[in-house]
Amino acid sequence: MLNRACLLAVGGAMLCAGGFTQAQEASPGFFKGKTLDMIVSSGAGGGQDANARLIARHWAKHIPGATTMVVKNMPGAGHLRAANFLANHAPKDGTVLSALVPSFVLSQVLQTSKGIQFDAAQFGWLGASAANNSTFYVWSTSPVKTMADATRYETPMGATGAGSYTMIYPAIMNAIVGTKFKIVAGYKSTAEVNLALERGEVLGRAGNNFNSLKMENADWLRDGKIRLLAQVGLDRDPEYPDLPLMMEFGKTEEDRSLLKLFSADIALGRPFLTTPGVPADRLELLRSSFMATLKDAALLKEAHAANLEILPVPGARLQEVVREIVSAPPDVVRRAREALAGFEGGSAP
């Protein structure tokens, strides 16, 4: 239902002629002379940040009258800080956009933090620049060669905030599959986690999608510096058909359903959204301008040079996916919470 091929097909269908024109007519002049803010929920230097900055450089010219778009990093609390800001403090007029790592949606479902002050289904989901799977990997010096080995050897895994994929994925695999991932938390950004891997402070990482990995550390793949253990998503990436999905490690149907819950938000890819309460015509303008931006020849040239994949997913589809995630069956949510109940967040680096 949420497979990648379906998302891409829908994305292509939304790139229809006339959509942007209709949006322009719907909100004439509102953005004239305005500077828009782009809030990025991760620290500077990572793949999410680079992707957001690339799109921000080109997006304003597709929004009638807008002057420019200013990127502001707002990391913290596993991406909850930025989500809370968007829901409670940003103007509700469409002038504040955001590139959020979508783990905050699952954080809402599982109530992993007392600091959740938003309803993900109420945000205005504008679209995603790409949707591809996430990963588990270890450094080549690790004795772990397969996920089965990870149930025998303790493996230090670099992590950032408590609601981030870098912590959630290893924690749920420890609880359900019996892996011995030792979560080393407290790094300020995923870029710092990458440096920790290279320095030997940790031996692995989870929650890095293929897009970011290829952009930031293509040599890790090319030169065999890392060893992929699993991918996270609902379908195997066509480029890695032999790499097992995280949910395939569930021993029972109940386990697999639980791991699927933790894999579903990968379908959101690299999403861009705005605050709740933006008027419908203005929301449609932002959605259409976003899709037009992802067809911009100058953007595509930059993306290619930076090894950033552009696979558009329309905002309406993201809105549907989010509604499905936040409506997960209560018994699955209950077991997911129980599985993470003993997790205290890992040690500091």
C-alpha positions as CSV (number, residue, x, y, z in Angstrom):
1,M,0.0,0.0,0.0
2,L,2.8,2.4,0.8
3,N,5.4,0.9,-1.6
4,R,8.0,3.0,-3.3
5,A,6.8,2.3,-6.8
6,C,3.3,3.4,-5.9
7,L,4.6,6.6,-4.4
8,L,6.7,7.5,-7.4
9,A,3.8,6.8,-9.8
10,V,1.6,9.1,-7.8
11,G,4.3,11.7,-7.7
12,G,4.6,11.6,-11.5
13,A,0.9,12.0,-11.9
14,M,0.9,15.2,-9.9
15,L,3.4,16.9,-12.1
16,C,0.6,17.9,-14.5
17,A,0.4,21.0,-16.5
18,G,-1.9,23.6,-15.0
19,G,-1.5,22.7,-11.4
20,F,0.9,25.5,-10.7
21,T,-1.1,28.0,-12.7
22,Q,-4.3,27.2,-10.7
23,A,-2.3,27.7,-7.4
24,Q,-1.0,31.0,-8.6
25,E,-4.5,32.2,-9.3
26,A,-5.7,30.9,-6.0
27,S,-3.5,33.1,-3.8
28,P,-2.4,36.2,-5.9
29,G,0.1,38.4,-4.3
30,F,0.2,37.0,-0.8
31,F,3.9,36.1,-0.9
32,K,4.9,39.3,-2.8
33,G,8.1,40.7,-1.2
34,K,8.1,38.1,1.6
35,T,11.2,36.2,2.8
36,L,10.3,32.6,3.7
37,D,11.9,30.6,6.5
38,M,13.0,27.0,6.0
39,I,13.4,25.2,9.4
40,V,15.7,22.1,9.2
41,S,15.3,19.6,12.1
42,S,18.8,18.3,11.8
43,G,22.2,20.0,12.4
44,A,24.3,21.6,9.7
45,G,26.5,19.3,7.5
46,G,24.4,16.2,7.1
47,G,22.4,14.9,4.1
48,Q,19.1,16.2,5.3
49,D,20.6,19.7,5.7
50,A,22.3,19.6,2.3
51,N,19.1,18.5,0.6
52,A,17.0,21.2,2.3
53,R,19.5,23.9,1.3
54,L,19.6,22.8,-2.3
55,I,15.8,23.0,-2.6
56,A,15.6,26.3,-0.7
57,R,18.0,27.9,-3.2
58,H,15.5,27.2,-6.0
59,W,12.1,27.1,-4.4
60,A,11.4,30.8,-3.8
61,K,11.6,31.6,-7.6
62,H,8.6,29.2,-8.1
63,I,6.5,31.0,-5.4
64,P,4.8,34.1,-7.0
65,G,6.3,37.2,-5.5
66,A,8.6,35.6,-2.9
67,T,12.0,37.1,-2.6
68,T,14.1,34.4,-1.0
69,M,14.1,31.5,1.4
70,V,16.3,31.5,4.5
71,V,17.4,28.1,6.0
72,K,17.6,27.9,9.8
73,N,18.8,24.7,11.6
74,M,16.8,23.7,14.6
75,P,18.1,20.3,15.8
76,G,17.2,18.8,19.2
77,A,15.0,16.3,21.0
78,G,15.0,13.8,18.1
79,H,13.5,16.3,15.7
80,L,10.7,17.2,18.2
81,R,12.0,20.7,18.8
82,A,11.4,21.7,15.2
83,A,8.1,20.0,15.0
84,N,6.9,21.7,18.2
85,F,8.1,25.1,16.9
86,L,6.2,24.6,13.6
87,A,3.0,23.6,15.5
88,N,3.0,26.2,18.2
89,H,5.2,29.2,17.5
90,A,5.6,29.7,13.7
91,P,3.1,32.0,11.9
92,K,0.2,29.9,10.4
93,D,0.3,31.7,7.1
94,G,2.6,29.5,4.9
95,T,5.7,31.7,5.3
96,V,7.5,29.1,7.5
97,L,8.3,25.8,5.8
98,S,10.3,22.9,7.2
99,A,12.4,19.9,6.3
100,L,11.8,17.5,9.1
101,V,13.2,14.0,9.5
102,P,9.9,12.1,9.8
103,S,10.7,10.1,12.9
104,F,8.7,12.6,14.8
105,V,5.5,11.0,13.4
106,L,6.3,7.7,15.0
107,S,7.3,9.5,18.2
108,Q,3.8,10.9,18.4
109,V,2.3,7.5,17.9
110,L,4.5,5.9,20.6
111,Q,4.5,8.9,22.9
112,T,8.3,8.4,23.3
113,S,8.6,11.9,24.8
114,K,6.5,14.0,27.2
115,G,7.5,17.0,25.0
116,I,5.3,16.2,22.0
117,Q,3.1,19.3,21.4
118,F,1.8,18.6,17.9
119,D,-0.5,16.4,15.8
120,A,1.5,15.3,12.7
121,A,-1.8,14.8,10.7
122,Q,-2.5,18.6,11.1
123,F,0.6,19.8,9.4
124,G,0.4,20.9,5.8
125,W,2.5,18.2,4.0
126,L,3.9,19.7,0.9
127,G,5.8,16.8,-0.7
128,A,9.0,14.9,-0.5
129,S,12.1,15.3,-2.7
130,A,12.8,11.6,-2.5
131,A,11.7,8.5,-0.7
132,N,14.3,5.7,-0.3
133,N,15.2,3.2,2.4
134,S,17.2,3.7,5.5
135,T,20.1,1.4,6.7
136,F,21.9,-0.4,9.4
137,Y,25.7,-0.7,8.9
138,V,28.9,-1.3,10.8
139,W,32.5,-0.3,10.2
140,S,34.6,-2.8,8.3
141,T,36.8,-3.5,11.5
142,S,33.7,-4.7,13.4
143,P,33.5,-8.5,13.9
144,V,29.8,-8.2,12.9
145,K,29.2,-9.3,9.4
146,T,25.5,-10.1,9.5
147,M,22.5,-9.2,11.7
148,A,22.8,-12.6,13.2
149,D,26.3,-11.7,14.4
150,A,24.8,-8.6,16.0
151,T,23.0,-10.9,18.4
152,R,26.3,-12.3,19.5
153,Y,28.7,-9.3,19.7
154,E,28.1,-6.0,21.5
155,T,28.3,-3.3,18.9
156,P,28.6,0.5,19.9
157,M,26.2,2.5,17.7
158,G,26.5,6.2,17.3
159,A,23.2,8.2,18.0
160,T,21.8,11.7,18.4
161,G,18.5,12.5,20.1
162,A,16.1,10.1,21.8
163,G,13.4,10.3,19.1
164,S,15.8,9.8,16.2
165,Y,16.2,6.8,13.9
166,T,19.8,6.5,15.1
167,M,18.3,5.4,18.5
168,I,14.9,4.0,17.7
169,Y,16.0,1.4,15.2
170,P,18.8,-0.2,17.3
171,A,16.5,-0.1,20.4
172,I,13.6,-1.9,18.7
173,M,16.0,-4.5,17.2
174,N,17.5,-5.2,20.6
175,A,14.0,-5.6,22.1
176,I,12.4,-7.8,19.3
177,V,15.3,-9.6,17.6
178,G,17.8,-9.8,20.5
179,T,20.7,-7.8,18.9
180,K,23.3,-6.4,21.2
181,F,23.6,-2.9,19.9
182,K,25.1,-0.6,22.5
183,I,23.6,2.9,21.8
184,V,26.1,5.7,22.3
185,A,23.9,8.8,22.4
186,G,24.5,12.5,22.6
187,Y,26.1,13.4,19.3
188,K,24.9,16.8,18.2
189,S,24.3,15.8,14.6
190,T,24.6,12.8,12.3
191,A,27.7,14.4,10.8
192,E,29.3,14.0,14.2
193,V,28.2,10.4,14.3
194,N,30.0,9.9,10.9
195,L,33.2,11.4,12.3
196,A,32.9,9.1,15.4
197,L,32.7,6.1,13.1
198,E,35.8,7.2,11.2
199,R,37.7,7.8,14.5
200,G,36.7,4.4,15.9
201,E,34.6,5.8,18.8
202,V,31.7,3.7,17.6
203,L,31.4,0.8,15.2
204,G,28.1,1.3,13.6
205,R,25.1,3.5,12.8
206,A,21.4,3.1,12.0
207,G,19.0,5.5,10.4
208,N,21.0,6.8,7.4
209,N,19.1,6.6,4.2
210,F,20.7,5.5,1.0
211,N,20.4,9.0,-0.5
212,S,22.4,10.6,2.3
213,L,24.9,7.8,2.4
214,K,25.7,8.1,-1.3
215,M,25.9,11.9,-1.1
216,E,28.0,12.2,2.1
217,N,30.1,9.0,2.1
218,A,30.1,7.4,-1.3
219,D,33.7,6.2,-0.6
220,W,32.4,4.1,2.4
221,L,30.4,2.1,0.0
222,R,32.9,2.1,-2.9
223,D,35.9,1.2,-0.8
224,G,34.2,-1.3,1.5
225,K,34.7,0.8,4.6
226,I,31.3,-0.1,5.9
227,R,29.3,-3.3,5.9
228,L,25.5,-3.1,5.3
229,L,23.5,-5.3,7.7
230,A,19.9,-4.4,6.8
231,Q,17.7,-1.8,5.2
232,V,14.6,-0.2,6.6
233,G,11.5,0.2,4.5
234,L,8.4,-1.6,3.2
235,D,10.1,-3.0,0.1
236,R,13.8,-3.8,-0.7
237,D,15.6,-1.1,-2.7
238,P,16.0,-2.3,-6.3
239,E,19.7,-1.5,-6.0
240,Y,20.1,-3.7,-3.0
241,P,17.8,-6.6,-3.6
242,D,19.8,-9.0,-1.5
243,L,19.9,-6.8,1.6
244,P,17.2,-7.9,4.0
245,L,14.6,-5.5,5.4
246,M,14.5,-4.9,9.1
247,M,11.0,-6.2,9.4
248,E,12.1,-9.6,7.9
249,F,14.0,-10.4,11.0
250,G,10.8,-10.7,13.0
251,K,10.4,-14.4,14.0
252,T,6.6,-14.3,14.3
253,E,3.8,-12.5,12.4
254,E,3.3,-10.3,15.4
255,D,7.0,-9.3,15.5
256,R,6.9,-8.6,11.8
257,S,3.8,-6.4,12.2
258,L,5.6,-4.5,14.9
259,L,8.8,-4.0,12.9
260,K,6.6,-2.9,10.0
261,L,5.2,-0.1,12.1
262,F,8.8,1.2,12.7
263,S,9.4,1.0,8.9
264,A,6.2,2.7,7.6
265,D,7.3,6.3,7.9
266,I,10.2,5.6,5.5
267,A,7.5,6.1,2.9
268,L,7.5,9.8,3.8
269,G,11.0,10.1,2.5
270,R,12.5,13.5,2.8
271,P,9.4,15.5,3.5
272,F,8.8,19.2,3.4
273,L,5.8,20.7,5.3
274,T,4.3,23.8,6.8
275,T,2.3,24.7,9.8
276,P,-1.3,23.7,10.6
277,G,-3.9,26.2,9.6
278,V,-2.6,27.5,6.3
279,P,-5.5,28.4,4.0
280,A,-6.3,25.6,1.5
281,D,-5.6,27.7,-1.6
282,R,-2.2,28.8,-0.2
283,L,-1.4,25.2,0.8
284,E,-2.1,24.1,-2.8
285,L,0.2,26.9,-4.1
286,L,3.0,25.7,-1.9
287,R,2.5,22.1,-3.0
288,S,2.4,23.0,-6.7
289,S,5.5,25.3,-6.4
290,F,7.4,22.5,-4.6
291,M,6.7,20.0,-7.4
292,A,7.7,22.6,-10.0
293,T,10.9,23.2,-8.1
294,L,11.8,19.5,-8.3
295,K,11.6,19.8,-12.1
296,D,13.8,22.9,-12.2
297,A,16.7,22.2,-14.6
298,A,19.2,24.1,-12.4
299,L,18.2,22.2,-9.3
300,L,18.5,18.9,-11.1
301,K,21.9,19.8,-12.3
302,E,23.1,20.6,-8.8
303,A,21.4,17.5,-7.3
304,H,23.2,15.3,-9.9
305,A,26.6,16.9,-9.1
306,A,26.0,16.3,-5.3
307,N,24.7,12.7,-5.8
308,L,21.3,13.8,-4.4
309,E,18.5,11.7,-5.8
310,I,15.3,13.5,-6.7
311,L,12.2,11.3,-6.8
312,P,9.2,13.5,-6.1
313,V,6.3,12.4,-3.9
314,P,3.3,14.8,-3.8
315,G,2.0,16.3,-0.6
316,A,-1.4,14.8,-0.8
317,R,0.1,11.4,-0.7
318,L,2.2,12.2,2.3
319,Q,-0.9,13.5,4.1
320,E,-2.5,10.1,3.5
321,V,0.5,8.2,4.7
322,V,0.7,10.2,7.9
323,R,-3.0,9.6,8.7
324,E,-2.4,5.9,8.3
325,I,0.6,5.9,10.6
326,V,-1.1,7.9,13.4
327,S,-4.1,5.5,13.1
328,A,-2.0,2.4,13.8
329,P,-4.0,-0.5,15.6
330,P,-3.9,0.0,19.4
331,D,-2.6,-3.5,20.0
332,V,0.4,-2.9,17.7
333,V,1.1,0.5,19.3
334,R,0.8,-1.0,22.8
335,R,3.4,-3.7,22.1
336,A,5.7,-1.2,20.4
337,R,5.6,0.9,23.6
338,E,6.3,-2.1,25.8
339,A,9.2,-3.1,23.6
340,L,10.8,0.3,24.1
341,A,9.8,0.7,27.7
342,G,13.1,-0.3,29.2
343,F,15.2,1.8,26.8
344,E,16.8,4.7,28.7
345,G,18.6,6.4,25.8
346,G,22.1,5.0,25.8
347,S,25.4,6.2,27.1
348,A,27.0,9.5,26.3
349,P,29.9,9.6,23.9
